[in-house]
């Protein structure tokens, strides 16, 4: 009986543990913040569809989004990365993010 065997997804790869997923998220956010200029964090609230998320946006408008446990954790992560953090419900998204999205859409068309 394999009580402690890790579950596997359809392709046979093991499902990451929550600790592994948290480490991967932190590594991704750290890499993004360290390899781009002027990165800021925006905390998105819980919705009926998604849990709390954190969006990092560079001065170019390039962005990345990852799930976080809650707003407090997002603020702690931003503090560890030494970047400013904003509540997206209060500030909205910066224009540079919308401009970057528009450029990306035009580039694909």
Biopython code that builds the backbone (N, CA, C, O; Angstrom):
import numpy as np
from Bio.PDB.StructureBuilder import StructureBuilder

atoms = [
    (1, "UNK", "N", (0.844, -1.172, 0.000)),
    (1, "UNK", "CA", (0.000, 0.000, 0.000)),
    (1, "UNK", "C", (0.891, 1.237, 0.000)),
    (1, "UNK", "O", (1.813, 1.342, 0.809)),
    (2, "UNK", "N", (0.624, 2.144, -0.880)),
    (2, "UNK", "CA", (1.471, 3.326, -1.052)),
    (2, "UNK", "C", (0.771, 4.561, -0.519)),
    (2, "UNK", "O", (0.298, 5.383, -1.303)),
    (3, "UNK", "N", (0.696, 4.707, 0.768)),
    (3, "UNK", "CA", (0.007, 5.846, 1.358)),
    (3, "UNK", "C", (0.744, 7.160, 1.129)),
    (3, "UNK", "O", (0.116, 8.205, 0.955)),
    (4, "UNK", "N", (2.057, 7.110, 1.129)),
    (4, "UNK", "CA", (2.825, 8.336, 1.045)),
    (4, "UNK", "C", (3.442, 8.597, -0.323)),
    (4, "UNK", "O", (4.266, 9.499, -0.471)),
    (5, "UNK", "N", (3.054, 7.827, -1.309)),
    (5, "UNK", "CA", (3.543, 8.048, -2.656)),
    (5, "UNK", "C", (2.917, 9.336, -3.188)),
    (5, "UNK", "O", (1.749, 9.627, -2.929)),
    (6, "UNK", "N", (3.708, 10.095, -3.931)),
    (6, "UNK", "CA", (3.200, 11.349, -4.485)),
    (6, "UNK", "C", (2.224, 11.065, -5.613)),
    (6, "UNK", "O", (2.403, 10.137, -6.401)),
    (7, "UNK", "N", (1.185, 11.891, -5.667)),
    (7, "UNK", "CA", (0.228, 11.757, -6.768)),
    (7, "UNK", "C", (0.898, 12.133, -8.064)),
    (7, "UNK", "O", (1.906, 12.839, -8.060)),
    (8, "UNK", "N", (0.360, 11.678, -9.164)),
    (8, "UNK", "CA", (0.894, 12.015, -10.472)),
    (8, "UNK", "C", (-0.240, 12.550, -11.344)),
    (8, "UNK", "O", (-1.386, 12.112, -11.244)),
    (9, "UNK", "N", (0.105, 13.491, -12.188)),
    (9, "UNK", "CA", (-0.883, 14.014, -13.123)),
    (9, "UNK", "C", (-0.926, 13.110, -14.338)),
    (9, "UNK", "O", (-0.181, 12.133, -14.420)),
    (10, "UNK", "N", (-1.789, 13.431, -15.270)),
    (10, "UNK", "CA", (-2.029, 12.554, -16.419)),
    (10, "UNK", "C", (-0.759, 12.219, -17.202)),
    (10, "UNK", "O", (-0.626, 11.099, -17.694)),
    (11, "UNK", "N", (0.176, 13.162, -17.328)),
    (11, "UNK", "CA", (1.376, 12.882, -18.118)),
    (11, "UNK", "C", (2.432, 12.106, -17.332)),
    (11, "UNK", "O", (3.508, 11.818, -17.857)),
    (12, "UNK", "N", (2.135, 11.770, -16.095)),
    (12, "UNK", "CA", (3.054, 10.970, -15.292)),
    (12, "UNK", "C", (3.997, 11.784, -14.433)),
    (12, "UNK", "O", (4.736, 11.220, -13.626)),
    (13, "UNK", "N", (3.989, 13.105, -14.589)),
    (13, "UNK", "CA", (4.859, 13.953, -13.770)),
    (13, "UNK", "C", (4.265, 14.075, -12.368)),
    (13, "UNK", "O", (3.045, 14.129, -12.215)),
    (14, "UNK", "N", (5.116, 14.117, -11.351)),
    (14, "UNK", "CA", (4.587, 14.244, -9.992)),
    (14, "UNK", "C", (3.949, 15.610, -9.768)),
    (14, "UNK", "O", (4.391, 16.610, -10.335)),
    (15, "UNK", "N", (2.917, 15.649, -8.948)),
    (15, "UNK", "CA", (2.257, 16.898, -8.580)),
    (15, "UNK", "C", (3.123, 17.563, -7.512)),
    (15, "UNK", "O", (3.462, 16.923, -6.516)),
    (16, "UNK", "N", (3.489, 18.833, -7.696)),
    (16, "UNK", "CA", (4.349, 19.479, -6.709)),
    (16, "UNK", "C", (3.627, 19.671, -5.382)),
    (16, "UNK", "O", (2.414, 19.878, -5.343)),
    (17, "UNK", "N", (4.386, 19.600, -4.306)),
    (17, "UNK", "CA", (3.817, 19.864, -2.985)),
    (17, "UNK", "C", (3.610, 21.368, -2.849)),
    (17, "UNK", "O", (4.125, 22.144, -3.653)),
    (18, "UNK", "N", (2.868, 21.772, -1.845)),
    (18, "UNK", "CA", (2.632, 23.206, -1.664)),
    (18, "UNK", "C", (3.942, 23.930, -1.362)),
    (18, "UNK", "O", (4.112, 25.083, -1.758)),
    (19, "UNK", "N", (4.854, 23.283, -0.680)),
    (19, "UNK", "CA", (6.155, 23.893, -0.390)),
    (19, "UNK", "C", (6.953, 24.099, -1.682)),
    (19, "UNK", "O", (7.582, 25.139, -1.876)),
    (20, "UNK", "N", (6.917, 23.092, -2.558)),
    (20, "UNK", "CA", (7.618, 23.203, -3.845)),
    (20, "UNK", "C", (6.982, 24.288, -4.710)),
    (20, "UNK", "O", (7.683, 25.053, -5.373)),
    (21, "UNK", "N", (5.654, 24.348, -4.699)),
    (21, "UNK", "CA", (4.951, 25.364, -5.486)),
    (21, "UNK", "C", (5.268, 26.761, -4.963)),
    (21, "UNK", "O", (5.466, 27.683, -5.753)),
    (22, "UNK", "N", (5.318, 26.928, -3.651)),
    (22, "UNK", "CA", (5.651, 28.220, -3.054)),
    (22, "UNK", "C", (7.079, 28.622, -3.414)),
    (22, "UNK", "O", (7.340, 29.784, -3.724)),
    (23, "UNK", "N", (7.992, 27.671, -3.372)),
    (23, "UNK", "CA", (9.393, 27.956, -3.724)),
    (23, "UNK", "C", (9.510, 28.344, -5.199)),
    (23, "UNK", "O", (10.260, 29.256, -5.546)),
    (24, "UNK", "N", (8.771, 27.653, -6.058)),
    (24, "UNK", "CA", (8.802, 27.970, -7.493)),
    (24, "UNK", "C", (8.225, 29.356, -7.756)),
    (24, "UNK", "O", (8.760, 30.108, -8.571)),
    (25, "UNK", "N", (7.138, 29.698, -7.071)),
    (25, "UNK", "CA", (6.535, 31.025, -7.218)),
    (25, "UNK", "C", (7.507, 32.097, -6.772)),
    (25, "UNK", "O", (7.701, 33.094, -7.467)),
    (26, "UNK", "N", (8.118, 31.897, -5.620)),
    (26, "UNK", "CA", (9.068, 32.887, -5.099)),
    (26, "UNK", "C", (10.270, 33.027, -6.032)),
    (26, "UNK", "O", (10.752, 34.136, -6.260)),
    (27, "UNK", "N", (10.749, 31.921, -6.563)),
    (27, "UNK", "CA", (11.887, 31.970, -7.489)),
    (27, "UNK", "C", (11.513, 32.755, -8.747)),
    (27, "UNK", "O", (12.311, 33.555, -9.237)),
    (28, "UNK", "N", (10.309, 32.533, -9.270)),
    (28, "UNK", "CA", (9.866, 33.241, -10.470)),
    (28, "UNK", "C", (9.753, 34.746, -10.206)),
    (28, "UNK", "O", (10.244, 35.555, -10.993)),
    (29, "UNK", "N", (9.105, 35.116, -9.100)),
    (29, "UNK", "CA", (8.933, 36.530, -8.782)),
    (29, "UNK", "C", (10.276, 37.205, -8.527)),
    (29, "UNK", "O", (10.491, 38.338, -8.955)),
    (30, "UNK", "N", (11.172, 36.524, -7.840)),
    (30, "UNK", "CA", (12.502, 37.066, -7.576)),
    (30, "UNK", "C", (13.265, 37.280, -8.876)),
    (30, "UNK", "O", (13.894, 38.321, -9.069)),
    (31, "UNK", "N", (13.208, 36.297, -9.764)),
    (31, "UNK", "CA", (13.896, 36.410, -11.047)),
    (31, "UNK", "C", (13.336, 37.581, -11.855)),
    (31, "UNK", "O", (14.097, 38.353, -12.439)),
    (32, "UNK", "N", (12.023, 37.712, -11.889)),
    (32, "UNK", "CA", (11.395, 38.805, -12.637)),
    (32, "UNK", "C", (11.841, 40.149, -12.070)),
    (32, "UNK", "O", (12.234, 41.042, -12.820)),
    (33, "UNK", "N", (11.780, 40.292, -10.752)),
    (33, "UNK", "CA", (12.126, 41.564, -10.116)),
    (33, "UNK", "C", (13.599, 41.917, -10.296)),
    (33, "UNK", "O", (13.943, 43.091, -10.429)),
    (34, "UNK", "N", (14.459, 40.923, -10.301)),
    (34, "UNK", "CA", (15.904, 41.178, -10.397)),
    (34, "UNK", "C", (16.379, 41.407, -11.840)),
    (34, "UNK", "O", (17.437, 41.997, -12.055)),
    (35, "UNK", "N", (15.614, 40.949, -12.811)),
    (35, "UNK", "CA", (16.056, 41.059, -14.206)),
    (35, "UNK", "C", (15.346, 42.172, -14.981)),
    (35, "UNK", "O", (15.574, 42.331, -16.180)),
    (36, "UNK", "N", (14.493, 42.935, -14.309)),
    (36, "UNK", "CA", (13.806, 44.053, -14.952)),
    (36, "UNK", "C", (13.981, 45.315, -14.126)),
    (36, "UNK", "O", (14.286, 45.250, -12.935)),
    (37, "UNK", "N", (13.790, 46.446, -14.753)),
    (37, "UNK", "CA", (13.981, 47.740, -14.097)),
    (37, "UNK", "C", (12.649, 48.268, -13.584)),
    (37, "UNK", "O", (11.624, 48.134, -14.253)),
    (38, "UNK", "N", (12.664, 48.869, -12.397)),
    (38, "UNK", "CA", (11.500, 49.582, -11.874)),
    (38, "UNK", "C", (10.285, 48.724, -11.614)),
    (38, "UNK", "O", (9.162, 49.155, -11.876)),
    (39, "UNK", "N", (10.474, 47.534, -11.112)),
    (39, "UNK", "CA", (9.350, 46.616, -10.890)),
    (39, "UNK", "C", (8.524, 47.063, -9.687)),
    (39, "UNK", "O", (9.065, 47.439, -8.647)),
    (40, "UNK", "N", (7.208, 47.015, -9.849)),
    (40, "UNK", "CA", (6.260, 47.311, -8.773)),
    (40, "UNK", "C", (5.298, 46.139, -8.650)),
    (40, "UNK", "O", (5.023, 45.443, -9.627)),
    (41, "UNK", "N", (4.787, 45.927, -7.437)),
    (41, "UNK", "CA", (3.848, 44.834, -7.181)),
    (41, "UNK", "C", (2.437, 45.386, -7.017)),
    (41, "UNK", "O", (2.232, 46.428, -6.395)),
    (42, "UNK", "N", (1.481, 44.681, -7.577)),
    (42, "UNK", "CA", (0.074, 45.022, -7.436)),
    (42, "UNK", "C", (-0.655, 43.792, -6.909)),
    (42, "UNK", "O", (-0.565, 42.713, -7.494)),
    (43, "UNK", "N", (-1.377, 43.955, -5.804)),
    (43, "UNK", "CA", (-2.098, 42.841, -5.185)),
    (43, "UNK", "C", (-3.531, 42.845, -5.696)),
    (43, "UNK", "O", (-4.239, 43.847, -5.595)),
    (44, "UNK", "N", (-3.948, 41.702, -6.249)),
    (44, "UNK", "CA", (-5.317, 41.536, -6.748)),
    (44, "UNK", "C", (-6.108, 40.734, -5.721)),
    (44, "UNK", "O", (-5.595, 39.752, -5.183)),
    (45, "UNK", "N", (-7.345, 41.132, -5.440)),
    (45, "UNK", "CA", (-8.128, 40.465, -4.399)),
    (45, "UNK", "C", (-8.662, 39.100, -4.838)),
    (45, "UNK", "O", (-8.630, 38.739, -6.014)),
    (46, "UNK", "N", (-9.144, 38.374, -3.861)),
    (46, "UNK", "CA", (-9.811, 37.099, -4.102)),
    (46, "UNK", "C", (-11.093, 37.362, -4.887)),
    (46, "UNK", "O", (-11.789, 38.345, -4.633)),
    (47, "UNK", "N", (-11.404, 36.486, -5.840)),
    (47, "UNK", "CA", (-12.679, 36.550, -6.556)),
    (47, "UNK", "C", (-13.365, 35.200, -6.426)),
    (47, "UNK", "O", (-12.850, 34.294, -5.770)),
    (48, "UNK", "N", (-14.524, 35.068, -7.049)),
    (48, "UNK", "CA", (-15.203, 33.774, -7.032)),
    (48, "UNK", "C", (-14.442, 32.724, -7.833)),
    (48, "UNK", "O", (-14.646, 31.524, -7.647)),
    (49, "UNK", "N", (-13.569, 33.179, -8.721)),
    (49, "UNK", "CA", (-12.864, 32.278, -9.623)),
    (49, "UNK", "C", (-11.411, 32.051, -9.208)),
    (49, "UNK", "O", (-10.883, 30.954, -9.388)),
    (50, "UNK", "N", (-10.768, 33.066, -8.661)),
    (50, "UNK", "CA", (-9.345, 32.951, -8.337)),
    (50, "UNK", "C", (-9.068, 33.354, -6.896)),
    (50, "UNK", "O", (-9.844, 34.074, -6.267)),
    (51, "UNK", "N", (-7.944, 32.869, -6.396)),
    (51, "UNK", "CA", (-7.511, 33.306, -5.076)),
    (51, "UNK", "C", (-6.704, 34.595, -5.236)),
    (51, "UNK", "O", (-6.590, 35.113, -6.347)),
    (52, "UNK", "N", (-6.150, 35.113, -4.155)),
    (52, "UNK", "CA", (-5.363, 36.340, -4.213)),
    (52, "UNK", "C", (-4.180, 36.147, -5.151)),
    (52, "UNK", "O", (-3.505, 35.118, -5.115)),
    (53, "UNK", "N", (-3.936, 37.149, -5.992)),
    (53, "UNK", "CA", (-2.804, 37.085, -6.909)),
    (53, "UNK", "C", (-1.971, 38.352, -6.774)),
    (53, "UNK", "O", (-2.423, 39.370, -6.251)),
    (54, "UNK", "N", (-0.749, 38.253, -7.258)),
    (54, "UNK", "CA", (0.197, 39.358, -7.211)),
    (54, "UNK", "C", (0.730, 39.557, -8.621)),
    (54, "UNK", "O", (1.196, 38.609, -9.253)),
    (55, "UNK", "N", (0.662, 40.786, -9.113)),
    (55, "UNK", "CA", (1.165, 41.109, -10.438)),
    (55, "UNK", "C", (2.402, 41.985, -10.268)),
    (55, "UNK", "O", (2.357, 43.009, -9.586)),
    (56, "UNK", "N", (3.502, 41.581, -10.890)),
    (56, "UNK", "CA", (4.692, 42.414, -10.914)),
    (56, "UNK", "C", (4.754, 43.086, -12.273)),
    (56, "UNK", "O", (4.615, 42.423, -13.301)),
    (57, "UNK", "N", (4.964, 44.409, -12.287)),
    (57, "UNK", "CA", (4.977, 45.170, -13.525)),
    (57, "UNK", "C", (6.271, 45.977, -13.596)),
    (57, "UNK", "O", (6.592, 46.731, -12.678)),
    (58, "UNK", "N", (7.012, 45.812, -14.695)),
    (58, "UNK", "CA", (8.255, 46.552, -14.913)),
    (58, "UNK", "C", (7.953, 47.899, -15.555)),
    (58, "UNK", "O", (6.821, 48.151, -15.969)),
    (59, "UNK", "N", (8.959, 48.766, -15.639)),
    (59, "UNK", "CA", (8.755, 50.083, -16.257)),
    (59, "UNK", "C", (8.406, 49.979, -17.735)),
    (59, "UNK", "O", (7.792, 50.892, -18.288)),
    (60, "UNK", "N", (8.789, 48.878, -18.385)),
    (60, "UNK", "CA", (8.446, 48.679, -19.795)),
    (60, "UNK", "C", (6.986, 48.294, -19.967)),
    (60, "UNK", "O", (6.453, 48.352, -21.075)),
    (61, "UNK", "N", (6.335, 47.900, -18.872)),
    (61, "UNK", "CA", (4.957, 47.430, -18.928)),
    (61, "UNK", "C", (4.868, 45.917, -18.918)),
    (61, "UNK", "O", (3.784, 45.361, -18.743)),
    (62, "UNK", "N", (5.996, 45.241, -19.105)),
    (62, "UNK", "CA", (6.005, 43.774, -19.045)),
    (62, "UNK", "C", (5.547, 43.359, -17.660)),
    (62, "UNK", "O", (5.897, 44.001, -16.669)),
    (63, "UNK", "N", (4.769, 42.292, -17.586)),
    (63, "UNK", "CA", (4.230, 41.883, -16.301)),
    (63, "UNK", "C", (4.171, 40.371, -16.164)),
    (63, "UNK", "O", (4.265, 39.633, -17.145)),
    (64, "UNK", "N", (4.013, 39.933, -14.930)),
    (64, "UNK", "CA", (3.807, 38.528, -14.611)),
    (64, "UNK", "C", (2.855, 38.450, -13.435)),
    (64, "UNK", "O", (2.828, 39.346, -12.590)),
    (65, "UNK", "N", (2.075, 37.384, -13.376)),
    (65, "UNK", "CA", (1.080, 37.216, -12.307)),
    (65, "UNK", "C", (1.266, 35.836, -11.672)),
    (65, "UNK", "O", (1.474, 34.842, -12.368)),
    (66, "UNK", "N", (1.188, 35.794, -10.365)),
    (66, "UNK", "CA", (1.257, 34.523, -9.633)),
    (66, "UNK", "C", (0.282, 34.541, -8.468)),
    (66, "UNK", "O", (0.002, 35.594, -7.895)),
    (67, "UNK", "N", (-0.231, 33.368, -8.122)),
    (67, "UNK", "CA", (-1.100, 33.242, -6.948)),
    (67, "UNK", "C", (-0.262, 33.360, -5.685)),
    (67, "UNK", "O", (0.885, 32.916, -5.639)),
    (68, "UNK", "N", (-0.850, 33.961, -4.668)),
    (68, "UNK", "CA", (-0.231, 34.061, -3.345)),
    (68, "UNK", "C", (-1.293, 33.688, -2.316)),
    (68, "UNK", "O", (-2.487, 33.774, -2.600)),
    (69, "UNK", "N", (-0.868, 33.276, -1.126)),
    (69, "UNK", "CA", (-1.859, 32.852, -0.123)),
    (69, "UNK", "C", (-2.850, 33.941, 0.269)),
    (69, "UNK", "O", (-4.043, 33.669, 0.405)),
    (70, "UNK", "N", (-2.367, 35.183, 0.454)),
    (70, "UNK", "CA", (-3.247, 36.285, 0.834)),
    (70, "UNK", "C", (-2.510, 37.604, 0.633)),
    (70, "UNK", "O", (-1.339, 37.615, 0.254)),
    (71, "UNK", "N", (-3.197, 38.714, 0.887)),
    (71, "UNK", "CA", (-2.606, 40.036, 0.678)),
    (71, "UNK", "C", (-1.404, 40.257, 1.597)),
    (71, "UNK", "O", (-0.423, 40.885, 1.199)),
    (72, "UNK", "N", (-1.482, 39.750, 2.803)),
    (72, "UNK", "CA", (-0.362, 39.905, 3.743)),
    (72, "UNK", "C", (0.895, 39.229, 3.189)),
    (72, "UNK", "O", (1.989, 39.790, 3.262)),
    (73, "UNK", "N", (0.737, 38.035, 2.640)),
    (73, "UNK", "CA", (1.879, 37.320, 2.048)),
    (73, "UNK", "C", (2.429, 38.097, 0.855)),
    (73, "UNK", "O", (3.645, 38.159, 0.672)),
    (74, "UNK", "N", (1.562, 38.688, 0.046)),
    (74, "UNK", "CA", (2.005, 39.479, -1.109)),
    (74, "UNK", "C", (2.828, 40.672, -0.646)),
    (74, "UNK", "O", (3.857, 40.988, -1.243)),
    (75, "UNK", "N", (2.385, 41.330, 0.406)),
    (75, "UNK", "CA", (3.130, 42.480, 0.928)),
    (75, "UNK", "C", (4.476, 42.049, 1.502)),
    (75, "UNK", "O", (5.469, 42.764, 1.364)),
    (76, "UNK", "N", (4.512, 40.898, 2.137)),
    (76, "UNK", "CA", (5.771, 40.374, 2.677)),
    (76, "UNK", "C", (6.741, 40.050, 1.543)),
    (76, "UNK", "O", (7.930, 40.356, 1.632)),
    (77, "UNK", "N", (6.236, 39.434, 0.484)),
    (77, "UNK", "CA", (7.078, 39.108, -0.676)),
    (77, "UNK", "C", (7.634, 40.390, -1.292)),
    (77, "UNK", "O", (8.822, 40.460, -1.608)),
    (78, "UNK", "N", (6.783, 41.404, -1.463)),
    (78, "UNK", "CA", (7.241, 42.673, -2.032)),
    (78, "UNK", "C", (8.306, 43.311, -1.143)),
    (78, "UNK", "O", (9.269, 43.891, -1.643)),
    (79, "UNK", "N", (8.135, 43.204, 0.153)),
    (79, "UNK", "CA", (9.126, 43.750, 1.082)),
    (79, "UNK", "C", (10.444, 42.999, 0.933)),
    (79, "UNK", "O", (11.507, 43.620, 0.918)),
    (80, "UNK", "N", (10.392, 41.670, 0.821)),
    (80, "UNK", "CA", (11.607, 40.876, 0.629)),
    (80, "UNK", "C", (12.304, 41.232, -0.677)),
    (80, "UNK", "O", (13.533, 41.214, -0.751)),
    (81, "UNK", "N", (11.526, 41.555, -1.708)),
    (81, "UNK", "CA", (12.092, 41.924, -3.006)),
    (81, "UNK", "C", (12.484, 43.403, -3.058)),
    (81, "UNK", "O", (13.085, 43.860, -4.030)),
    (82, "UNK", "N", (12.140, 44.138, -2.012)),
    (82, "UNK", "CA", (12.430, 45.573, -1.915)),
    (82, "UNK", "C", (11.816, 46.352, -3.076)),
    (82, "UNK", "O", (12.476, 47.174, -3.712)),
    (83, "UNK", "N", (10.529, 46.073, -3.339)),
    (83, "UNK", "CA", (9.797, 46.777, -4.390)),
    (83, "UNK", "C", (8.522, 47.366, -3.794)),
    (83, "UNK", "O", (7.993, 46.825, -2.822)),
    (84, "UNK", "N", (8.023, 48.458, -4.356)),
    (84, "UNK", "CA", (6.769, 49.032, -3.853)),
    (84, "UNK", "C", (5.594, 48.114, -4.149)),
    (84, "UNK", "O", (5.595, 47.389, -5.144)),
    (85, "UNK", "N", (4.592, 48.150, -3.277)),
    (85, "UNK", "CA", (3.418, 47.310, -3.456)),
    (85, "UNK", "C", (2.166, 48.175, -3.352)),
    (85, "UNK", "O", (2.081, 49.066, -2.508)),
    (86, "UNK", "N", (1.190, 47.897, -4.230)),
    (86, "UNK", "CA", (-0.049, 48.652, -4.283)),
    (86, "UNK", "C", (-1.234, 47.700, -4.299)),
    (86, "UNK", "O", (-1.123, 46.553, -4.731)),
    (87, "UNK", "N", (-2.369, 48.195, -3.822)),
    (87, "UNK", "CA", (-3.622, 47.456, -3.898)),
    (87, "UNK", "C", (-4.293, 47.864, -5.202)),
    (87, "UNK", "O", (-4.649, 49.029, -5.378)),
    (88, "UNK", "N", (-4.468, 46.917, -6.115)),
    (88, "UNK", "CA", (-4.993, 47.232, -7.438)),
    (88, "UNK", "C", (-6.422, 47.790, -7.370)),
    (88, "UNK", "O", (-6.841, 48.513, -8.273)),
    (89, "UNK", "N", (-7.162, 47.466, -6.324)),
    (89, "UNK", "CA", (-8.517, 48.018, -6.195)),
    (89, "UNK", "C", (-8.479, 49.517, -5.894)),
    (89, "UNK", "O", (-9.425, 50.240, -6.207)),
    (90, "UNK", "N", (-7.398, 49.974, -5.293)),
    (90, "UNK", "CA", (-7.278, 51.397, -4.964)),
    (90, "UNK", "C", (-6.585, 52.185, -6.066)),
    (90, "UNK", "O", (-6.947, 53.332, -6.325)),
    (91, "UNK", "N", (-5.604, 51.590, -6.711)),
    (91, "UNK", "CA", (-4.793, 52.328, -7.685)),
    (91, "UNK", "C", (-5.111, 51.996, -9.136)),
    (91, "UNK", "O", (-4.858, 52.810, -10.024)),
    (92, "UNK", "N", (-5.655, 50.827, -9.385)),
    (92, "UNK", "CA", (-5.832, 50.366, -10.761)),
    (92, "UNK", "C", (-4.490, 49.926, -11.331)),
    (92, "UNK", "O", (-3.467, 49.983, -10.648)),
    (93, "UNK", "N", (-4.502, 49.488, -12.582)),
    (93, "UNK", "CA", (-3.269, 49.066, -13.245)),
    (93, "UNK", "C", (-2.626, 50.273, -13.921)),
    (93, "UNK", "O", (-3.334, 51.160, -14.398)),
    (94, "UNK", "N", (-1.302, 50.320, -13.968)),
    (94, "UNK", "CA", (-0.655, 51.453, -14.628)),
    (94, "UNK", "C", (-0.855, 51.405, -16.147)),
    (94, "UNK", "O", (-1.000, 50.333, -16.734)),
    (95, "UNK", "N", (-0.860, 52.585, -16.767)),
    (95, "UNK", "CA", (-1.055, 52.689, -18.213)),
    (95, "UNK", "C", (0.006, 51.906, -18.971)),
    (95, "UNK", "O", (-0.278, 51.354, -20.034)),
    (96, "UNK", "N", (1.221, 51.850, -18.444)),
    (96, "UNK", "CA", (2.308, 51.150, -19.156)),
    (96, "UNK", "C", (1.997, 49.667, -19.342)),
    (96, "UNK", "O", (2.441, 49.059, -20.316)),
    (97, "UNK", "N", (1.240, 49.082, -18.418)),
    (97, "UNK", "CA", (0.844, 47.670, -18.565)),
    (97, "UNK", "C", (-0.136, 47.520, -19.730)),
    (97, "UNK", "O", (-0.013, 46.601, -20.539)),
    (98, "UNK", "N", (-1.099, 48.420, -19.805)),
    (98, "UNK", "CA", (-2.073, 48.367, -20.907)),
    (98, "UNK", "C", (-1.383, 48.619, -22.240)),
    (98, "UNK", "O", (-1.714, 47.981, -23.239)),
    (99, "UNK", "N", (-0.427, 49.545, -22.266)),
    (99, "UNK", "CA", (0.321, 49.821, -23.498)),
    (99, "UNK", "C", (1.123, 48.599, -23.930)),
    (99, "UNK", "O", (1.160, 48.266, -25.114)),
    (100, "UNK", "N", (1.758, 47.938, -22.982)),
    (100, "UNK", "CA", (2.549, 46.738, -23.293)),
    (100, "UNK", "C", (1.647, 45.637, -23.847)),
    (100, "UNK", "O", (2.003, 44.965, -24.816)),
    (101, "UNK", "N", (0.469, 45.453, -23.225)),
    (101, "UNK", "CA", (-0.482, 44.449, -23.721)),
    (101, "UNK", "C", (-0.912, 44.762, -25.152)),
    (101, "UNK", "O", (-1.017, 43.859, -25.982)),
    (102, "UNK", "N", (-1.160, 46.040, -25.439)),
    (102, "UNK", "CA", (-1.558, 46.436, -26.802)),
    (102, "UNK", "C", (-0.441, 46.135, -27.806)),
    (102, "UNK", "O", (-0.699, 45.618, -28.893)),
    (103, "UNK", "N", (0.797, 46.461, -27.436)),
    (103, "UNK", "CA", (1.936, 46.178, -28.342)),
    (103, "UNK", "C", (2.067, 44.684, -28.582)),
    (103, "UNK", "O", (2.366, 44.263, -29.699)),
    (104, "UNK", "N", (1.849, 43.883, -27.561)),
    (104, "UNK", "CA", (1.960, 42.432, -27.708)),
    (104, "UNK", "C", (0.884, 41.887, -28.638)),
    (104, "UNK", "O", (1.151, 41.008, -29.457)),
    (105, "UNK", "N", (-0.340, 42.415, -28.511)),
    (105, "UNK", "CA", (-1.440, 41.975, -29.383)),
    (105, "UNK", "C", (-1.172, 42.343, -30.833)),
    (105, "UNK", "O", (-1.421, 41.548, -31.739)),
    (106, "UNK", "N", (-0.663, 43.549, -31.048)),
    (106, "UNK", "CA", (-0.335, 43.979, -32.424)),
    (106, "UNK", "C", (0.771, 43.147, -33.019)),
    (106, "UNK", "O", (0.757, 42.854, -34.214)),
    (107, "UNK", "N", (1.741, 42.759, -32.194)),
    (107, "UNK", "CA", (2.862, 41.956, -32.666)),
    (107, "UNK", "C", (2.434, 40.555, -33.088)),
    (107, "UNK", "O", (3.058, 39.957, -33.964)),
    (108, "UNK", "N", (1.385, 40.030, -32.479)),
    (108, "UNK", "CA", (0.899, 38.683, -32.814)),
    (108, "UNK", "C", (0.005, 38.685, -34.037)),
    (108, "UNK", "O", (-0.148, 37.659, -34.698)),
    (109, "UNK", "N", (-0.581, 39.820, -34.340)),
    (109, "UNK", "CA", (-1.541, 39.873, -35.454)),
    (109, "UNK", "C", (-0.875, 39.910, -36.800)),
    (109, "UNK", "O", (-1.555, 39.955, -37.825)),
]
sb = StructureBuilder()
sb.init_structure("model")
sb.init_model(0)
sb.init_chain("A")
sb.init_seg("    ")
for serial, (resi, resn, name, xyz) in enumerate(atoms, 1):
    if name == "N":
        sb.init_residue(resn, " ", resi, " ")
    sb.init_atom(name, np.array(xyz, "f"), 0.0, 1.0, " ", f" {name:<3s}", serial, name[0])
structure = sb.get_structure()
